[in-house]
Amino acid sequence: MDGGTAEAVSGPGRASFPFPYTPYRIQEQFMAALYAALEAGRVGIFESPTGTGKSLSLICGALSWLRDFEEKKQQEEARLLAPEGSGQEEKQPLVSGGLACPNSRDASGEPDWITAFVQKKEEQDLVHRLKEEQIRRKKREERLEKIRHNVQLKYAAKRKRSEEDEMKRLLQLSKEILSEGAGAAVPEQLDHNEEELILAEYESDEEKKVGSGLEEDDDDDLEEEHVTKIYYCSRTHSQLSQFVHEVQKSPFGKGTRLVSLGSRQNLCVNEEVRRLGALQLINDRCTEMQKNKHEKKSDAEGKKRRVSRTVCPFYSYEQMQFLRDEVLVEVKDIEQLVTLGKETKACPYYGSRYAIPAAQLVVLPYQMLLHEATRNAAGIILKDQVVIIDEAHNLIDTITCIHSAEVSGSQLCCAHSQLLQYMERYSKRLKAKNLMYIKQILYLLERFVVMLGGNVNQNPSCQAVSQTGTELKSINDFLFQSQIDNINLFKVQRYCEKSLISRKLFGFVERYGNPAPAVKTNKENQKLAGLQNFLMTLQQGSHKEGPLQSPPVEADNDQLRAASPLMHIEGFLSALTNANEDGRVILNRQGTIGQSSLKFLLLNPAVHFAKVVKECRAVIIAGGTMQPVADFREQLLSCAGVDPARIMEFSCGHVIPPENILPIVLCSGPSNQQLEFTYQTRDLPQMMDETGRILCNLCNVVPGGVVCFFPSYDYEKQVYAHWEKTGLLTRLATKKKIFQEPKKANQVEQVLVEYAKCIKRCSQAGGQMTGALLLSVVGGKMSEGINFSDDLGRCVIMVGMPYPNIKSPELQEKMTWLDKTMPRAASQAPSRVLIEHLCMKAVNQSIGRAIRHQKDFASILLLDHRYSRPAILNKLPQWIRERTQVKPAFGSAFAELRKFHRGKSD
C-alpha cells in the first residue's frame, strides 16, 4: 500500500483514535490500516520511517482495536446470558416448529430430536463457560481494584511475608542442625558442596515438569483462561523498555494490563545466581534450585535421607501471586519489575509469567516468541491472539540465527575430557541410567571430532587438519557418516535438558579447577591430583599432553568460566533434533582441530514462523525500513503457507518536508572516473583516489558530521591506508577530524562520544575545521540502532553496493536451496534476487540513520552507477526513492549539494 493510503484493507474501521497529541496525517492512516488489519485477521507488513512516531501509532491503533473487541465480546456475552423475557433481543429457537416429530429427520439424516438435543447441549455448554469466565473476570477485577486503592493491604502483605520468611529460616536451620548427626555411615561421604555435583536419578519423560512447582491448592489459579491479548516483541531489551515508556505516556497508560517478559539474566533477583553471569549457567542453576525444592518435598514424604540442597528464597507461590497482581495493576518496565521483585521478595521471572493469562499487552524479546520451546516454557499461548513484531527488517535472519548453532573442535574435546573425568570421579555414585547417557554423550563427542578429522584424546590445538575447507551435509548424511544414527538424539537431548548435566559439570570444573581443598584420604588425594592438574592446565592454556587430557576452548579464563563447553554442544544437539529436510550441517575444517567447527544451518526459517501465523488471529510485521518487502512475502509468508489474500502491505511517507532531504545517485567522480565498486575494480588505486576526492569536495560544503559507509572493515582499512600513503588523509583532516568505527563493540560508544564532542566544538568555535568525518561499515554497530540526527549526520555516503560474500558456504547453500524450491521472479533466479535484497536491506538500514525527526535535514550520496538501475532504485524506501536524483557527472551533483547545505545554514 503506497503513500500511507489504506485502500488495500477492507472491513470495519475507526474514525478516530485516542492519542497524546494531534497525530500526523500519516499516523492516522497507519492506525486506521492497523485497526482494519487486526479486525480482518490479516498478516500485515507495515513500514513507517524512524521519526514518524511508529511506536505510538502501534500502541494507540492496536489497543483501540483491543478495547473495542473486548466491548463487543462483553455485549455478546450479556446477550447470551440474558434471562428469558428480560426484554433483551430474543434468542433464536434451536428447532423451528416447537416439538419435533419423532420420525422427522434433518439434512444430515439424523432424527430432529437428536439434532435439537445436541444443539441444546452445545448452547448450555457455551452459557456455562461464559458464566465461569465472567465470574473469573469479576474476581480478578475486584482483586486488582483492592490493590489499586488499598495501600494498607500492600504493607500488611509485606509484613506477613517478612514474618513467614523468618519462620521458614528458623525451621530450616533447626532441620539442618538435626540432620547433621544422622546417617554418618554413608560410604564415601562427600561434603555438602560436592554432593550437589552428583546427578540425581533420571526419570526420563515421566518425571514431573521442572518449574511447575506450585502447591496442589493453586490449580484453580493456573487454570485461568488467557484473555485476548497483543504480544509485542522487539530485538533488544532497551527497545522493549522504550516501548513500555511510550505506553505509560499514552492515553492507555493507566488502564492497560501490561506485563514485560525477559530472560532470567535480566529478571533474576537472587544475587547468588546472578553472579554466575552467563545466561545458560543462570538458567541451569535456577532450574536446579526449583528441582531441589520439589525433591525436598518428595524426600520428606518418603522419609528418605538426602543432603540438604539449596532452594531459591524468591520462588514462593504466594509472593509471586502478589507480584503478579502488582504487575497487572500498573504498567511497569523490566527495571521497575526487578525493583518490585526485590521489595516483595518474589521472583520477577516467574511472577511475570503468572500475569500472562490476564494481561492485555505482553512485551517480550524476539527469542521468547519465535522459538517454540522457549515460548511453551514461558506459558505463551498464541491461539487466536495478536502478534506485533517490531524492528522486523532482519526477521528472516533472526529466525535463522535463533535456530542455528555452532560448536568448535576445542569445545568438543574439552567437553569430552571434562565429562570423562566427571564419570570416573563419581562412577560409584551414579545410577545406571545416568552412566548410560554419559557414555552416549562421550561417544557423540568422539564421533563429532572424528568428522572434523581429529582424535578426541589428543590436544586439539596441536592436531593439524589434513584437508582444510568447508563441507556441507544433509542431517541424515551427517548422522550416518558420523556413525551415530543408532543413537536416539531426541532422548540424549532430553536427558541433557532434564538432568542439568552441564550445570553439574560446570560446578565440577569450578571446584577442581582451583587449588585442592583438604580431602579425607590419601587414595582420594591421588585420584584428584591428576584431575586438578589437568583442569589447571586447561585454564592456563598449557599444551601439555597426557592420558585423557586435552585443553579446552582456546579462550581466556573469563570465557572459560562464562559457560561450560557442554552447554554449547547441547545447543547443537537441540538444533539437530529440531531439524527437518531444510537443515544442513557445515563442517568447517581450519588449521587445527581446535579452530575447526560444526555448524547447524537452517535454510528455511518459514517452517518455524508457520506455527506463529497459523495459530494467531493476526500478525503484524513492522519496521522503519522494510524495503524490499518481496523477501517477507516469498521467503517467509509464502513458504509458511499464508494465503496471499491474507497478506497486506502498508507504507507511509516521512514527516519531513520534501526539501529537507537530498538523495543523489552519483555515477562518476571529479575526474570523470566511472564509479563501480565491484570486487574486481574497487581495489584499483584510481577508484580509491576518486572516492577520496569526492569526500574532500563534500567536506568543503557539508557542515557538521559526515558519515561514510564502506562495504566491509577490510575495505575501509585498505582505503584508509591508501589515503594515508597518498597524503589524501592529511587533506581531509584539515576540514574534518577523522574517526573510524572500531570492530570491538565495547569501544563504539567512546568513539561516538568523541565524534559528537568534536562536531559540537567545531560548530561553536567556527574556523577552518567544520566538523567530523566518521568512516563506518555496513552491517557494523553504527549501521543499525545508532541515530545520527541533526549535526551528527548532515550527509550520509554509501561507497559501492554492499553485496554479501557469495563465496560463503552458508550463502551458497541458501542460494542453491532457493533456486530448487522457489519460482523465478521476473526472469531472475531466486538466488540472484536474494543477493540484491540482502544488499539493499543493508543500504536502507545505513542511509536511514540520518533523518530522525520532523525538522531534521540531510543529504544522501550513493557512490556507484549501478544504483541508477530501475530494479535497484525501486528497492529504496519510498520516501527516499521519490526524491532521488541520478547525476551522471560530479559537477551537477556537487552544485546541488552546495546549494542544499548553504540554503539550510542560512
N, C-alpha and C positions, 0 to 999 in steps of 0.2 A: 504494500500500500504506500503510495508515494505522497510526499508533501504533507504528511500529517493528516491526510483525509481518512475517513472511517467507512467508506462505502463498501469495503470488502466484507464487513461484518454486518450481518442482518440480525434482526431479532430485537426484543425489547431493550431499551437503554435507559439513561437517566438524564434529565435536563440539566441538573447542576450537582456539584459535589462540594461537601464541606472542605474548606481549605484555609490555612492560617493567614493567607493574604490573597490579594487578587491574582489569580493564576494567569500565566501567559496563555495565549491562544493555543499554542502547541501542547501545553499541559492539559487544557480542557479536551483537546482532541485525543490525546494519549489516554486520559481517564475514561472517556466515552468508549474508545475502542477496547480498552482493557475490560471494562464492565460488560460489554457485549460479548467478548470472547469467553469470559467466565460463565456468563448466563447460558451461552450456547454450548459450553463444554468443549471448547476448541483447544488446539495446540498452537500457541501464538509465538511468533518471532518479533520482538519489539526492540526497535533501535531509537535511542534518544541521546544525543551527544552530551558529553560531560559539560556541566554548566547550565543545563536546561531544566534542572530540578527533577531528575528522573526518580529519585528515591521517594520524594513527597507525592509524586504522581502515582507511583505504585501503591503507596500506603493508602492514600485517600480514595483512589479508584477501587482497589481490592477490598478494603474494609467497608466502603459504601455498599458494594455488592453483598458482602457477608452479612451486614446488618439488615439489608432488605430481604435477603434469603431467610434469615432467622425469623423475621417478622411474618413472612409468608408461611413458613413452616408452622409457627405457633397459631396462626389463623386457621390453617388447615386442621391442626390438632384440635382446636376448640370446636370446629365444625363437626369433626368425627366423634368427639367426646360429649357433644351437647345431648342432654336428656331428651327423651321423646316429648313432643308437644311443647318445647321451650320457646317456640317462635323462631328458632334458627331455620336455616334452609333445610327443607325436608330431605331425609336420606332416601336414596333410590332403593325401591324394593329389590331384593335379590332375585325373586322369580315373579314375573307378572302373572296376574290372574288368580291370586290367592293360593289356596292349597292345590298341590299338583295331583293330577290323576295318577294312580299307582302304575298304570300301564304306559303312560306317555314317556317319550324319550327325546333327548336333545340331539343336536347335530353330531356329537361325538359318539352317539349310540348308548350313552349312559342313561338310566332312568332319571327323570327330572328330580325326583326326591333325593337321589344321591348327589346330583349337581348342587341342589339347593343346600343340602347338608354341608357339603364341602365349602361352599361359598360362605355360609353362615359361620362355620368354624374358622375360616380364614379371617373374616371380619372380627370375630370375637378375639382371636389371637392378636390382631393389629391393635384393637382397642386396649387390650390388656397390656401390650408392650408400650403403647403411648402413655398409659396411666403410670406405669412404672417409671418411664423416662421423665414424666412430669414431676413425680414425687422426688426423684433423684435431683432434678434441676432445682426444685424449691429448696431442698435440704442444702444443696451447695450454695445457693444464693443467700440463704439465711446465715450459713456458717461464715461466708465471706463478708457479709454485711456486719456481723458481730465484730469480726476482727478489724474491719474498716473503721468502726466507730467506738469500740471499747478498748481504750488504751490500757485500762487496768487489767483486762483479761490477758494482754500480752505479758505484763510484768508478773502476773500470777503464774502464767505458764513457764516463764523463765525461772522463777523462784522454785517451782515444783521440779523442774528439770535439774537444777543445781542440787537440790536435796536428794533426788534419785541417783544422781551421779556419785555423790558422796557415799550413799548407801551401797551402791554397786562396787565402789572401790574398796570399801571396808570388807565386804563379803568376799571379794576376790582375794584380798590379802590374807584373810583367815583361811580360805581354801588352800592357798599356796603353802601356808605355814603347816597346815595339817597334812598335806600331801607329801611334804619333804621327807617325812620319816617312813613313808610306806614304799614297798616294792624295791628295796635296796638290792635285791638279789638278781636283778635283770642282767643277763650276760652281756659283756662288752658295753657297760654303761657309758653313755655319751652325755656330755653336758647339754644344758638346755638349748644353747645356740646351735650346736651341731645336730641335735635331734631334729631340728626344724629343716635340716637339709635332706632328710630321708623322705623318699617318695611315699605317699600314702597308698594304701591298697587301691588298685584301679578297678572301677566298677563299670567301665565302658558306658554305652549309651543309656543303660538303665538307671545310672546314678541320677540323683536329683539335679536339676539345672542349677549350676553355680550362679549365685547372685540373686535368686528369688528371695531367700532369706526373710520371709515375713511369717509372723505367727498365723496359725490357722484362723484365729478370730478375725483376721483382717481381710478375709476373702471377699467380703461384700464390697470393700473399698476398691479392691483390684478389679472387680467386675464392672466398674463404671464404664459406660459406653463412651466412645470417642465422639465428641460433637463435631459438626462440620467445621473445618479449620483451614487455615492457609499456612503452608510450610514455605518459609522464605529462606533461601540459602545463598551464601556468597563465598568468595575464596578465602578471605583472611579474617582473623579474629578482630582486627581493627575496623574492617569494613562492616562487620556484623554489629560492633558496638556503635559505630556511626549511624547505622540504620535504626537501632533501638533509640538513640537520642533523637532522631528525626520523628519517630513515633511519639516520643514523650512530648515533643513540641507541637505535634499535630492536633487537630480537633478530636482525635481518637485516643489521645494520650491518657485520659482519665478512666474511660470505661472499657478498655480492651484488656482481656485476659491474655497476657503475653508471657511466654517462657523462653529463655535463652538456653540453648544446649551447647555444651562444649566437651572437650576431652578431659580426662582425669588430670592431665598435665595443667590445664587451665583452671579446673574447678576444685581439685583436692585441697582440703584444709588440714590434713594430717601431716605435720611437719616431718615426722619420721619417714613417711612415704615420699613426700615432695623432694626430700634430699637426694633421692635416687637419681633424679634428673631426667634420664631417658624415658620416653613415653612408654615403651614396651615394659621396662622394669616397673614403672609405676602401675601399669595395668595389671601385671602379674602379681605384684605384692598386694594390691587392693583385693584382687580375686582370691588370693590365698588367705587373707585375713577374714574374708567372709566365710570361706570354707572352714577355717578354724572355728568360727562361731557355731556353724552347724554341727561340726564334729563334736564339739563340747557338749551340745545338747544330746546327740545320739550316744556319746560315751556315758553321760550321766544316766540315761535311761537303761543302758546295758550294764551299768556299774563296772565298766572296764577302765583300768588304769591307763591313762595316756599322759604324755608330757604336757605341761601347761603351754599352750600356744598363744601367740599374740592375736588379739582381736582389735578391730577399729572402734574407738570410743564414739566416733561420729556416726557410726552405722546403727542408729536406733530408729525403729519404725515410727515411734510416737513423735520423736524430734523431727523426723523428715516429713511427717504429716503436717506439722506446724509450719515448717519451711515451705512446703508445697502451697499451703493456703496463703502465706505471706507473699509468695511469688505471684499468685493469681490476683491478689488484691491490688497490687501496684506494679506498674511496668518497671523492670529492673534490667540493667545490662549485666555482663559477666562479672565485672568488678564489684558491682553492688550485690550480686548474688553470693560471691565469695565472702564479702563482709558480713552479710546476713548469716551465712553458714557458720562463721566463727562466733558470732554473737549468740546464736541459738544452739551451738554445739551439735549441728546437724550437717550431714553430708550434702553439699550442693549438687554433686554429680548425680546421686540417686534421687535426692529430693526434687530436683528439676524434672526428672523423668516421671515421677508420680504426678506431676502437674500436666503432663501431655494430654490425657484424655479430656480434661475440662478446658484446656487452653483454646483460644480462638486464633492466635497467631504464634507459631513456633519458629524461632530464629535459630538456624543451625549451619555448621560448615558443610561444604560440598561432600566430603568423605562420608559423613554420617548419613546423608540422604542417598548418595549414588552407589554405595557399597551395600549390597543386600544383607550380608551377615551383620554388619555394623548397625544397619537400620533395624533389623529384627531384635538385636541385643538391646537397643535403646527403647524398644517398645513403640516404634513408629509404625502406624498403620495407614497406608496410603489410599485404601479403598474409598472411592467417591470423595476424595479430598482435593484441594487445590495446591499445586506446587509452583512456586516462582523461583527461577534460577537466575540470579543477577550476576553481572560481570561475566557473562557466559560466552565471551568471544573465543575462549580457549576450551570450551566444554568438551569437544571431541578428544583433545589431548589430555584433558583432566581425567576423563573416564578411562582412557587407555593407561595412563600412569597409575591410577588407583588399582587397576587390576593386573599390573605388570610387576615383576620382581627380579632382582639380580643378586647373585652371590659370587664372591671371588674364591679363587683356589685357596688363598690364605685362610679365609673364613671356614671353608670346608675342612681343611687339615687341622685347624685349631679346634673346631668343634669336635672332631673325631678324637683328638688327643685328650681333651678335657673330659669327654663322655666316657672314654675308656678308663681313665684314671678314676673317675667317679664310680664306675661299675666295680672296679677292683677293690676300691676302698670299702664300699657298702654291700658287696655281693651277698654277705650272710644276713643282711638286714632287709634286703629287698625281696618282695614277693615274686613268684614265678612269672606272673603276667608282666610285671614291670621289667624283669630281666629279658623276657621275650621281646618286648617292644624296643628296649635299649639296643639289643643285638641287631634288630631290624634297622634301626636308625644308623647304627655304626656301619652296617652293610651298605645302606643307601649312600652314605657319605663316601665310603670307599669307592663305590662304583662311579659316583659323580666325578671324583678326582681322576679315575681311570679314563673317563670320557674326555678329560682335558689333557690326557697324555701323561699323567703323573702317578706317583705312588704315595698313598696317604701316610705311610710311616716314615717318609723322608722329608727333609726340610724343603718347604715349597719355594723358598727364596733361592735355593741352590739348584733346583731342578729346572734345567733349561728345556724349553718346549722345542721339540724336533721340527715341527711344522707349524709356523705361525700363520695366522689368518683367521677368517670367520667362516663358520659353517652353520647353516640353518636346517632344522629338522622339525618334522611334524611331531606332535606329542607322542603318538603311537610309535613312530620310528625311534624317538629318543628313549622311550621306556624299553623297547625291545633291544636296542643296541647297548643300553646300559645293563641289560640282563637283570632288570628289576621288575619285569612285567608279572612276576609271580608274587609280588608283594602288594597287598591292598593299601594303596597310598591314602585312601579315604580314612581307613582305620588308624593308620600311623599319624596322619594329620590331626584326627580327632583326639588321639592319645596325647599328642604334644599340647593341644589346646586345653584338655581337661586335667591332665596330670600336673601342669605347670612345671614341666621338667626343665625348661630353660631358666626359670627363676631359681630352681634348686641348684642347677649347675652354676649359675652366676654366683650364688651365695657360697658355693663350694670353692670357686676360684678366688672370691674375695677373702675367704677365710685362710686359704693356704697359699695365697699369693703374697702374704705378709710374713714377717719373721715368725717362726714357730712358737705357738703358745706352749705352756707346760703341759706335757701329756703323761699318761699314767704308767706306761710300761716301756721297757727297752725295745720290745718287739714292735710296739706301736710307733716308737720313735724312729726305728729303722724304716718301717713301712712308709711313714710320712716324709722322711728326709728327702727321698728321691723326688717325691711329688712337689714338695716346697721348692726344691732347687729347680725343677722343671718349670714350675709356674713363675718363679722369679726370672728364669731365663726368658720366658715368654714376654714378661713385662719390660725387661731391659733390652729386648730386641737382639739378644745374642743369637748367633747362628750355630752354636754347638749342637752336635747331634748325639743321640743315644737311643737305646731301645724305647720305643713308644713315644719319643719326644719329637715334637715339631712345632716351630714357632707359629704364633697366631697371625692375625691380620697385621699387615705392615703399617702400624699406626702408633701414635704416641699413647702414653698411659691413660690420658683422659678419654681418648676414643675407646680404648680397651675397656675402661670401666663403664663407659656410657651404655653399652649393650653387649650382651653375650652373643658370640657368633652364631650359636644355635638359634637365636631369635630370628636372624636373617634367613637362615635355612628354613625355618617354619614358614616364613613369608613366601619363600619359593615353592614349598610343598603345597601351601594353600592355593597359590596361583595355578599350579599343575592340576590340582583336584577340582578347581572351578573352571577348567578349560573346556573348550569344545573344538570342533574342527577348524575354528578360526584362530587358534593359538599356535605359536611357534616357539621352539627353544633355540636360542642363539648360543653357539659355542664360540667364545671369543678367546682364541689362543694367542697370548702375547709372550714376550721374552722369557718369563719364568712361569711356573705353575701358580705361584702366589699372585702374579699380576693378571693371570687369565681369569675368565669368569663364565658363568652360565646365566643366561637371562631368559625369562619367560616374556614373550611379547604378545599382546592382544592385538589382533588385526582388525577385529570388528567390534567396536565399542557399542554398537546398536543392540547387541544381544542382551546387554545389561540395562540399557536405557529402555528397552521394550517393556520391561516389567513395570517401570515407573509410569509410562504413558498409558499402558493398558489398564492399570488399577485406578489412576487418578481421574477425577471428574474433568479437570482442565490443567494444562501445563503451560506456563509462560516462560519463554527463554528470552531474557532481556540483557541489554548491554549498551554501552555508549557507542561502540563501533562494532557492528555485527556483519558488515560487508566483508567479503562476498557471502551472501546467505545460502548460495547453492549447496555449500558443504553441509549445512544443517539439514536442508531438505533431502539431499541424496544419501549422504553417508550415515546420517543419524536417524532421521524420521522415516524415510522411505524404507531403509533396511530394518527398522524396528517395526515395520508393518502398519504404520499410521496411514489411514486413508487420506489421500491428497485433499479431499474435500474438507477434512477436519483442520487442515493447516491454514493459518492466516499470517500475513506479514503486516507490520506497521512500522513506518519510518518517518520521523518528523525532522524538520529543519532545525537550525540553530537559532538561539535568541539574539545573536549579534546581528547588527545591520550588515548588509552585503559589502559596504565599503570598508568594513573592519578586517577583512581578510583578503590576502592576495596570493593565491596559489599559482605557481608557474612551473610548467614543464620546460626545462632548458635542454635543447638538442645539441648545442655546441658551445665551446668556451671562448675566451677573449682572443685566442689566436686561431679561431675557426676549426679547432680540433673537434671532430665529432665525439660526443660523449656516449660511450658504450662500454660499461664496466663488466664485461664477461670475464669468465675465468681465464680466457686466453689473452685478453687485452688489458685488464686492469693493472697488471704488474709492470706495464711498459712505463719507462721514465716520463714520456710525454703526457701520459694520462694522469700521473701523479702531479706533474708540474702544472697541468691545466687546472686540476682541482685546487691546487694552492693559489693560482692566480685568481680564480673565481672567489675564493674566500678572502683574499687580500682586498679585492674590489668591494665586496659586500661589507667588510668590516669598516670601510671608509664611510658608508652611508647608513648602516644599521646601528642605532643606539642600543645601549643595554646589553643583554645577553644574546648570543648566537649559539644554538645547539646543532652540532653537525653529527649525523648518524652514519656510521660505516657498517658494512655487511658483517664484519667479524672482528674479534680482538686482534687476530693475527694481521689482518689487512690494515687496521688502524695503526698498529705498531710499525708496520712496514712503511706506510705513508709518512708517519711521524719521523722515522729515521731518515727517510729520503729528504724530507723538508729540512731537517737538521743539517744534513750533509750539503744541500744546495744553498743554504742561507735563507731560504724562504720563511723558515720558522722565526728567524730574527725579525724579518719584515712584519710578519703577522703580530709578533709580540709588542711592536711599537703602538699598535692600535688597541689590541685586546690582550688581556692576560690569559694564557692558555692553560686549561685544565684537562686532564684525561680521566675517563671513567675507570676506576680500579676494578680488578677481577674479583677481589675479596669483598663479600657483602658487608662485612663489618667496617669497611673503610669508606663506603659510599656516602654515608651521612656527613662525615667530616669534609669530604670533597665538596658536597653540595653547600654546606655552611660557608666554606671559604669562597666558593663561586658566588653565592648570594651577597656576601660581605663586600667582595670586590666590586660588584655591579653597583651596590648602594654607595660605596665610597666614591666611585668614578662619577656617578650621577650628581653627587653633592659637590664634588671638588671641581668638576669641569676639566678643561685642559685637553692634552693630546690623547690620553688614554680614554676610550669611550665605553669601556665595559669589559666583558669577558667572553671567551670562546671555549665551549665545552665539547670535547671530542668524545662522543658516546658510541655505543654499539647496539645494533638492532638485536632484540632478544635479551639484552642485558638488563640490569636492575633499573636503569634510567629510562628504558623504553616502555615500561609499564608501571603504573602506580605512582609515578613522580609527576607533580604538577609544575610545569614551567610557565606559570601565569605572569601577566604583566611584564615587567622589565627582565624577568628571568628567561623569557623566551620570545624575543621580538622577531626572531627569524629561525625557522627550523629547516635544516638542509638534509636531504637524503642522497647519499652518494651511491649511485648504482641501484640495482634491483637485488634485494637480499634473498636470492633463491636458496633453498636448503641444499645441503650437500647430497647430491643424488648418488654418490658412491657409498653412502651409509647403508650397511646391510639391512637395517631395520626399515629404512625408507624404500629400498629396492624391493623388499618382500611385500611391503604395503602396496607399492605400485603394481607389482605382479598380481597380487590378490584383487585389487580394484579392476584391473583390465580383464580378469577372468569373471568377475561377478557383477560388474556394473555396466549398463549400456553406454554406448558412445554418446557424447553430448555435442551437438553441432559439429559433427565430423572430427571432434577432438577425442583422443584416447582419455579415459578417466584418469590415468596416471599423470598425463600432461596437465589436465585440469587441476589435479591435486597440487602439483608443484606451483602453478600460478596462484592458486588460492592461498597456499602457505606463505608465499612471498608477499602477496597483497595484504593479508591479515597483519603481517609483521610491519609493513609500511604504514597501514592505517593506525595501528596502535602507536607508532612512533610519532607521526605527524599530528596526532590528536592531542599531544602533550601541551601544545601552545595555547589554544583558546580555552579558557576555563570559566569565563563569566561574561555577562551581557556587555560590559564596557571594555573588554579586553580586545586587543588587536595584534595581528602578527602576519608576516609573510611566510610562505612555504615554498621551498625550491626543490624540485625533483630533478636531479642531475643524471639524465640518461634519456636518449631519444626514444627508447622503447616504451616509455610512459605515454607517448603520444598515440600509441595504437588504441583504436576504439575499444577493443576487448579488455585492455588493461585499464583505460580511463573509466570504463563502466564499473570497475571493481573498487573505485574510490567511494568514500561516503558521499551521499547525495549532496549534502550541504557544502562540501568541498568541490565536488565534481562540477556543480552548476556554475562555479565562479573560477574554474581553472582556465588559464591562458597557456596555449602552446607557443613557445618562442623558438623559431629555428636558429636565430642568431643571438649572440650575447648582448649586443648593443641595445636592442629594443627592450630586452628583459631588464638590463641594468637601469635604463631610463625609467621604466615602470616602477622598479623597486625604490629608486631615489625619490621619485615623485610621491610614492605611497608613504615612505617614512618621514619625508620632510613635511608632508601635509599633516601627519599625526603629531609631529613635535611642535608645530606652530600653535 
